[in-house]
Amino acid sequence: MLKDSKNNHESKNQMSLEFDIQRYLDVSITSSFDDNYYFGLKDAIPITLNVESFIFIKSYCIHNIHHTFRLPVKTEIKWKIKGGTDNGAFKIGSGIDAEYFARDYGDSVIFYPQLKNISKDTTYKNISIYLTINQVGSSLFKEQEYNFIVNVNMLLIKKFLKRNYRVKMFVSKLNNIDYDYVDEDKIVNDNNNNSILNSNILRSNDDDLKSIATVEQDGDLILFKSLNSCNICNLMVIVKSSKTSFYIKFFKKHLITTEIVKITAESNTITTTKNTYENSSVMLTGSNYKKYFLEGVQIEPRLFWKSNSGKLVYGNLGHSLIYYTPGEDDLSQSPLTINLYFQYDHNLEDLEQATLLDSKKFWILRQPPLMGG
């Protein structure tokens, strides 16, 4: 509980606030883009996480009205395949220049499972992928890694004289962080609820999750107001953020037809341990209230994608885009355009209210006859 203001220029008649700060992390698998889709043995499995990472600021005004402000913060996500490339690999890059590794990062990956030497008509296979997630948008809390596991359950069947498989994926908590000695019998697999909350993170009640603060933007100022707000006290969180600077990280100017690729948004801001949190300043205040500055909080915008052709496999949200390129019938649409937008309101789904960050054009090339995967 923080009670003292850090502003030395306040008048004596300004009121004090008491407020509580909690953090929240929720991880789930985004729904499959086609539940009836059969994967061929050479097909990739696109995986995208829905990661909700927030700081909650809770306070009561003098009229005893409860205010909740939910501020989205940044996360870093690392992936590692149990057993390494013996169990599969993540695809990095595209076309004939693609490379395959047992590790990747970000909220999306393209996974190729290892399915060699399968002789039965029907068989089951399970592959585990470890996740390490850090909340890096705040220095208010002690840094801690949160560990999860993505279970990829595959039913391999012989269909239409070909080897095909269906996939079911879900996320579980991983309490044992020694990846080489994980006791998988202790992992709880909840097939009906993909939502995972690490017990080390303070959980807010359901009302807090639904009571998302309204967000307004005025130049470099972002205003968060609680939906359950006192019109007299007018409590708000004011964020002064540096210019949002993301770009589409993809070094090639061409894409191959009918290929699943991962396209990533990267920040232009170069940070070090010293200046990681200097890009934004967060202040809690209200009418006739003192100003409380929360040092070390970095607010994370929501990123949106849009393309004039092809398919956005898991929708248009996230720092990574899983993109299914157009087929040969759509070669006449080349070059295609992929746009990246942002907005700080995490309720927003309308691109018309978002701000354009970057735009890239890609030429579509016909897939080489002997190209694999």
C-alpha positions in Angstrom: 0.0 0.0 0.0 1.5 3.3 -1.1 0.4 6.4 0.7 2.9 9.2 0.2 3.1 11.4 -2.9 6.4 12.0 -4.7 5.3 15.4 -6.0 6.9 18.1 -3.8 4.8 21.0 -5.4 1.4 20.0 -4.1 -0.8 22.3 -2.0 -1.7 21.3 1.6 -5.4 21.0 0.8 -4.9 18.1 -1.7 -6.2 14.8 -0.4 -4.3 11.5 -0.1 -5.1 8.2 -1.7 -4.6 4.7 -0.6 -4.2 2.1 -3.3 -3.2 -1.4 -3.9 -1.3 -2.9 -6.8 -1.5 -6.4 -8.1 -0.3 -8.2 -11.1 -2.1 -10.8 -13.2 -1.1 -13.3 -15.9 -3.4 -15.6 -17.9 -2.3 -17.9 -20.7 -4.4 -20.0 -23.1 -4.3 -21.4 -26.6 -6.2 -19.5 -29.3 -8.9 -21.7 -30.9 -8.1 -23.6 -34.0 -8.9 -21.8 -37.2 -10.5 -24.9 -38.6 -11.7 -27.7 -36.3 -12.3 -30.0 -39.2 -8.9 -29.6 -40.7 -6.8 -32.7 -41.2 -3.0 -32.2 -41.1 -0.8 -34.0 -43.5 2.5 -35.4 -42.3 4.3 -32.6 -44.0 2.0 -29.9 -42.6 2.9 -27.4 -39.9 0.8 -26.8 -36.8 0.4 -23.1 -36.1 0.1 -22.3 -32.4 -0.8 -19.0 -31.0 -1.1 -18.0 -27.3 -3.6 -15.6 -25.9 -1.6 -13.9 -23.1 -3.3 -11.4 -20.8 -0.7 -9.6 -18.7 -1.9 -6.7 -16.5 -1.2 -4.6 -13.5 -4.3 -3.8 -11.4 -4.4 -0.6 -9.4 -7.3 -0.5 -6.9 -8.4 2.5 -4.8 -11.4 3.9 -3.0 -12.2 7.6 -3.3 -13.6 9.7 -0.4 -17.1 8.8 -1.5 -16.2 5.1 -0.9 -16.5 4.2 -4.6 -14.2 1.4 -5.7 -12.0 2.1 -8.7 -10.1 -0.5 -10.6 -7.6 0.4 -13.3 -6.2 -2.4 -15.5 -2.9 -1.6 -17.2 -1.6 -4.0 -19.9 2.1 -4.7 -19.5 4.7 -6.4 -21.7 5.7 -10.1 -21.6 8.5 -12.1 -23.0 7.7 -15.6 -24.1 10.2 -18.4 -24.9 9.4 -21.8 -26.3 11.4 -25.0 -26.0 10.5 -28.5 -27.4 11.0 -31.3 -24.9 13.5 -33.7 -26.3 14.7 -31.1 -28.8 14.5 -31.7 -32.6 13.9 -35.5 -32.0 10.3 -34.4 -31.3 10.0 -31.6 -33.9 11.1 -28.1 -34.7 9.9 -24.6 -35.0 10.0 -23.0 -38.5 11.9 -19.7 -38.6 11.7 -17.7 -41.9 10.0 -18.7 -45.1 10.4 -20.4 -48.4 13.6 -22.1 -49.3 15.4 -19.9 -46.7 13.4 -21.3 -43.8 15.3 -22.8 -40.9 14.2 -25.2 -38.1 15.1 -25.1 -34.4 13.9 -26.5 -31.1 13.5 -23.0 -29.7 11.5 -19.9 -30.6 10.0 -16.8 -29.0 6.9 -14.6 -29.1 3.2 -15.3 -28.8 3.1 -17.5 -31.9 5.1 -20.4 -33.4 4.9 -22.7 -36.4 5.5 -26.2 -35.2 6.5 -29.3 -37.2 6.2 -32.4 -35.1 8.5 -35.4 -35.6 6.3 -38.1 -37.0 8.8 -40.5 -38.6 8.7 -44.3 -38.3 5.0 -44.6 -37.7 3.7 -47.9 -39.1 0.3 -48.4 -37.4 -3.0 -47.2 -39.1 -4.0 -45.4 -35.9 -1.8 -44.3 -33.1 -1.5 -41.5 -30.5 1.4 -39.2 -29.9 2.0 -36.5 -27.3 4.7 -33.9 -27.5 5.3 -31.3 -24.8 6.5 -27.8 -25.4 7.8 -25.7 -22.5 6.9 -22.0 -22.1 8.9 -19.5 -20.0 7.0 -16.2 -19.6 8.3 -13.0 -17.9 6.3 -9.9 -17.1 8.8 -7.2 -18.1 6.5 -4.2 -18.1 7.1 -3.3 -14.4 9.9 -3.0 -11.9 7.4 -2.7 -9.1 7.6 -6.5 -8.6 10.4 -8.9 -8.2 11.3 -10.5 -11.5 10.2 -14.0 -11.8 9.8 -16.6 -14.5 6.4 -18.3 -14.9 6.6 -21.8 -16.4 3.8 -23.5 -18.4 3.6 -26.4 -20.8 1.8 -26.8 -24.0 0.6 -30.4 -24.6 0.2 -31.3 -28.2 -1.9 -34.4 -28.4 -2.1 -36.0 -31.9 -4.3 -38.7 -33.2 -2.6 -40.1 -36.3 -4.9 -42.0 -38.7 -4.9 -43.4 -42.2 -7.4 -41.4 -44.2 -7.9 -41.4 -48.0 -4.9 -43.7 -48.3 -2.7 -40.9 -46.7 -1.2 -40.4 -43.3 -3.1 -37.6 -41.6 -3.6 -36.5 -38.0 -5.8 -34.3 -35.8 -4.3 -32.2 -33.1 -5.6 -31.1 -29.7 -3.6 -28.6 -27.7 -3.9 -27.1 -24.2 -1.8 -25.3 -21.6 -1.0 -26.5 -18.1 1.0 -25.1 -15.2 4.5 -26.4 -14.8 5.6 -26.3 -11.2 8.9 -28.2 -11.7 11.2 -25.8 -13.6 13.9 -28.4 -14.1 13.1 -29.3 -17.7 15.3 -32.3 -17.8 13.5 -34.0 -14.9 9.9 -33.0 -15.3 7.4 -35.4 -13.6 4.6 -35.3 -16.2 2.3 -37.2 -13.9 2.1 -34.1 -11.7 0.9 -31.9 -14.6 -2.8 -31.3 -14.5 -4.3 -31.4 -17.9 -7.6 -29.4 -18.0 -9.1 -30.1 -21.4 -12.2 -28.0 -20.8 -10.5 -24.9 -19.5 -7.4 -23.6 -21.2 -7.1 -20.6 -18.8 -4.1 -20.9 -16.6 -3.2 -18.6 -13.7 0.1 -19.1 -11.9 -0.4 -19.3 -8.2 2.4 -16.9 -7.5 0.4 -14.1 -9.2 -2.3 -12.4 -7.3 -5.7 -13.1 -8.9 -8.3 -10.4 -9.2 -11.9 -11.3 -9.0 -14.2 -11.7 -12.0 -15.7 -8.3 -11.5 -12.3 -6.7 -11.9 -11.6 -8.6 -15.1 -14.9 -7.4 -16.6 -14.6 -3.8 -15.3 -12.0 -2.8 -17.9 -11.0 0.8 -17.6 -12.0 3.1 -20.5 -9.0 4.4 -22.4 -8.6 7.8 -24.1 -5.6 9.1 -25.9 -4.5 12.7 -26.3 -1.2 13.0 -28.1 1.4 11.3 -25.9 -1.0 11.1 -22.9 -3.1 7.9 -22.3 -5.9 8.3 -19.8 -7.3 5.2 -18.0 -10.6 5.6 -16.2 -12.5 3.0 -14.2 -15.9 2.1 -15.5 -17.1 2.3 -11.9 -16.0 5.9 -11.5 -16.8 8.8 -9.2 -17.7 11.8 -11.3 -16.7 14.2 -8.5 -13.3 12.7 -7.6 -12.5 11.8 -11.2 -9.8 9.4 -10.4 -7.6 8.4 -13.3 -4.3 6.9 -14.3 -2.4 9.1 -16.7 0.4 7.6 -18.8 2.9 9.7 -20.6 4.4 7.4 -23.2 7.1 7.9 -25.7 6.1 7.6 -29.3 5.0 4.0 -30.0 7.5 2.6 -32.5 6.9 -0.9 -33.9 7.8 -2.2 -37.3 7.1 -5.3 -39.3 10.1 -7.6 -39.0 10.4 -9.5 -42.2 13.6 -9.2 -44.3 12.3 -10.7 -47.5 10.3 -8.8 -50.1 8.6 -11.9 -51.4 6.4 -14.7 -50.1 5.8 -18.2 -51.6 2.2 -19.3 -52.5 0.3 -21.5 -50.1 2.7 -21.4 -47.3 2.2 -20.7 -43.5 4.7 -18.1 -42.3 5.2 -16.1 -39.1 5.6 -12.4 -39.3 6.6 -10.5 -36.2 6.3 -6.9 -34.9 9.4 -5.6 -33.3 10.0 -2.4 -31.3 12.5 0.2 -32.5 13.3 1.1 -28.9 16.6 -0.1 -27.7 16.6 -0.8 -23.9 19.1 -1.7 -21.4 18.8 -2.7 -17.7 19.2 0.9 -16.8 16.6 2.5 -19.1 14.1 -0.4 -19.7 11.3 1.4 -17.9 12.2 5.0 -18.8 9.9 5.1 -21.9 6.7 5.8 -20.0 5.6 7.6 -16.8 2.5 6.5 -14.9 0.6 8.7 -12.5 -2.5 8.1 -10.4 -4.4 11.2 -9.4 -7.8 12.9 -9.4 -9.6 16.2 -8.8 -8.1 17.7 -5.6 -6.0 14.6 -5.0 -2.2 14.3 -4.8 -0.3 12.9 -7.7 1.3 9.5 -7.2 4.0 8.5 -9.7 4.5 4.8 -10.3 8.1 4.4 -11.4 9.0 1.4 -13.6 5.7 0.7 -15.3 5.8 0.2 -19.1 2.4 0.1 -20.7 2.0 -2.3 -23.7 -0.2 -1.3 -26.6 -2.4 -3.8 -28.5 -1.3 -4.6 -32.0 -3.5 -5.3 -35.0 -2.8 -6.8 -38.4 -4.5 -6.4 -41.8 -3.9 -7.9 -45.2 -5.6 -7.4 -48.6 -5.0 -11.1 -49.5 -4.2 -14.4 -47.9 -5.5 -15.6 -44.5 -4.8 -14.4 -41.0 -4.9 -17.9 -39.4 -5.7 -16.9 -35.8 -7.2 -13.5 -36.3 -5.6 -10.1 -36.4 -4.3 -9.6 -32.8 -0.9 -10.1 -31.3 2.8 -9.3 -31.7 3.1 -12.2 -34.2 1.0 -12.9 -37.2 0.5 -16.5 -38.4 -0.2 -15.9 -42.1 -1.4 -18.3 -44.8 -0.2 -16.9 -48.1 -2.5 -16.8 -51.2 -2.5 -19.7 -53.7 -1.5 -19.6 -57.3 -4.9 -18.5 -58.4 -4.3 -15.2 -56.6 -1.0 -14.4 -58.1 -2.6 -11.5 -59.9 -3.0 -9.8 -56.6 0.7 -9.5 -56.1 2.1 -7.5 -54.5 0.0 -7.9 -51.4 0.0 -5.5 -48.5 0.3 -6.2 -44.8 -0.4 -3.4 -42.3 0.4 -3.1 -38.6 -1.8 -1.0 -36.3 -1.8 -0.2 -32.5 -4.2 1.1 -29.8 -3.9 1.1 -26.0 -7.5 0.1 -25.5 -7.4 -3.7 -25.0 -11.2 -3.8 -25.6 -10.8 -2.4 -29.1 -11.4 -4.7 -32.1 -12.3 -2.1 -34.7 -9.3 -1.2 -36.9 -10.9 2.1 -37.8 -10.1 3.3 -34.3 -6.5 2.1 -34.4 -3.4 3.9 -35.6 -1.2 2.7 -38.5 2.4 1.9 -37.5 3.9 0.2 -40.5 3.0 -1.2 -43.9 4.9 -3.6 -46.1 4.4 -5.0 -49.6 5.3 -8.5 -50.6 5.5 -10.1 -54.1 4.0 -13.5 -54.4 6.1 -16.1 -56.1 5.0 -19.5 -57.4 6.1 -22.4 -55.1 9.1 -24.4 -56.5 8.1 -28.0 -57.4 10.5 -29.7 -55.0 10.1 -27.3 -52.1 9.5 -29.1 -48.8 7.2 -27.8 -46.0 
